[in-house]
């Protein structure tokens, strides 16, 4: 829980907050991990860091009962986190 989310405000790269927001937005629709990876357009090793952070903090969860394998969905806590991220991003833009 000691991890921080620090935004990169300047430059052409997306901030970490924007990448987390993209994962949360995509996971609203119960998707597989591969789909989440593709939606972020980051390397697998970087994606896993963001993905594990969201799972560990219960911003996304595994939804059981899918015949094609594990799917993930944004939780209510994740939705609130997404709204907070969006507010901050709007303030700094």
C-alpha positions, 0 to 999 in steps of 0.5 A: 500500500506504500506505492504512489501514483505520480503523474508525468505532467509535461511531455508527450507521454501519458501519465501513470494516472492516465494509464490507470484510468484507461485500464479502469475504463476498459474494465467496466465491460468485463474483459480479459487481461489481454484486452486490458493490455492492448487498451493501454498500449504499454509494454507487458512488464509495465502493464503488469505493474499497473494491473497488479496495483489495481488488483491489490487495491481492489479497484478491479476484480476477477469475475467468476463463471466465464467459460472463456477464462478469467475476466476483470471488471472495475469495482465500485471503489475503482469507479470512485478512483477513476472519478478522482483521477479524472478530476485531477487530470482536468485540473492540471490540463 
